[in-house]
Amino acid sequence: MQLPVVSDTPSPLQNRPAGDDSSKRGRYAVISLGCPKNLVDTEQMLGRLDEDGYAMVDSVDNADFVVVNTCGFIDSARDESLGAIDEMLALKRQGKIRNVVVTGCLAERQQGKLLEARPEIDAMIGVFGRNEIVSVIDRLQSGIEEQQKIFRPAPINPLSDAVRSAVTPRHFAYLKISEGCDRLCTFCAIPKMRGKHYSKPMDQVIDEAKRLGDSGVKEVVVVAQDTTYYGKDLYGAPRLTELLTELDKIDSVEWIRLMYFYPMYIDDALIDTLAGAKRVLPYIDMPLQHASDTMLKRMARKTTRSLQEEILGKLRSRIDNLVMRTTMIAGFPGETDEDFAELIDFAEQQRFEHLGVFTYSVEEDTPAAKLPNRVPKEVAERRQGELMAVQQQIAFEWVQSRIGTVDDVIIDSPLPEQEGVWIGRTRSEAPDIDGIVYVSPSDDSESIQVGDIKKCEIVASDGYDLIAASLGE
């Protein structure tokens, strides 16, 4: 399998010493899996290891030990995490690496079960033990062979993410504003892995955002398990409106992107803030999961199709050029042909610019795992394909409608196989999950660098992607 080994490109948040690393305490590689929230945890652990004198390398072949930060969300994510662990354990048996340390959501969720199945794992660290990564590695490097297990209860106060070494490109970073989730959606095991919702204090979030901006980050991507719930635990009421107002004042940041925008606690004040912001992009990721009232009730989503339509209508009518991303679940227990037809109708009506579809994954110890009327796997997969075919047509028409327009494009990387062409994104594409823009310079003399924001004309489309020419501005 192709493993997502983190690169050792120097972080904008923390300067790694260049040159010979022979004086370092040990060399390590990191495999980071799962969502952006998990990636922030990876960055925080890297920051602590860097501070303690360990040197990160970008290949497991050059590492003394490997940290695998796992995801435990759905079947495919668990399979990927277990595959990465098994591959690292195989290298350990071959004598190519000394230690394998497993962290993150799968470690938190399976704990003893995972160790029993894979006793060669040297240490396991749960979600809330991440700050103890250095002490665990120090013991392993000193030759202590006792298997270590670090599992901590969810802290009363949120963990700070200020000490981190970014693994994203230098110009964008994720900003986690809260941890855990109080939603009890019947299909989801996140509260069991990440605990109850708790928000970072507003001044802490703003300070972290300023640190990112001062380090050269131009795009801050706001993430949480439930963004719109931010602040309810600390202040007695959601405070996302106030937080975004303050973040919008940070001059060193140019783009602020919102992810995981749950369709509750969206009021007129929040919409007005989004509509009038200078830096908050007209882009919202709002996972809706379904449109049938019967399915929404079985999922315990505490909403209805009509309420979702009302919220989406308000957002669309009051925020200029709004781009919406959502995700849906096909094949949830009890989903009938009529329920699925309603989901298709909803997607055709709403014409989301970005829409992803998961097939239902049985999660142990969740209420949905006990629901009757399971949908056969082949039916769920067929429905997934049908919905994605509908969405593909919508997305392609939207992409084609943008030909001839002018937009800002943030440059992410050069195109490896074609010199002089760059890969970027407009405000309408989030990193790693949406389409991309291929950018050519206005002429041979134009300088383009990673992190630049270039004014470009969209000249063509290629499936979900765009082709653009820089206007030299």
ABEGO torsion letter per residue (X at the ends): XBBBBBBABBBAABBBBBEBAAABAEBBBBBBBEBAAAAAAAAAAAAAAAAAGBBBBABAAABABBBBBBBAABAAAAAAAAAAAAAAAAAAAAGABABBBBBEAAAAAAEAAAAAABAABABBBBAAAAAAAAAAAAAAAAGBABBBBBBBBBBABBBBAABBBBABBAABBBBBABBEBABABAABAAAAAAEBBBBBBAAAAAAAAAAAAAAGBABBBBBBABAAABGAAAAGBBAAAAAAAAAAABAABABBBBBGBBABGBBAAAAAAAAABAABBBBBBBBAGBABAAAAAAAGAGBBAAAAAAAAAAAAAABBGBBBBBBBBBGBBGBBAAAAAAAAAAAAAAGBABBBBBBBBBBBGBAAAABBGBBBAAAAAAAAAAAAAAAAAAAAAAAAAABGBBBBBBBABBBAABBGBBBBBBAABBBGABBBBBBBBABAABBBBBGBBBBBBBABBBEABBBBBBAGX
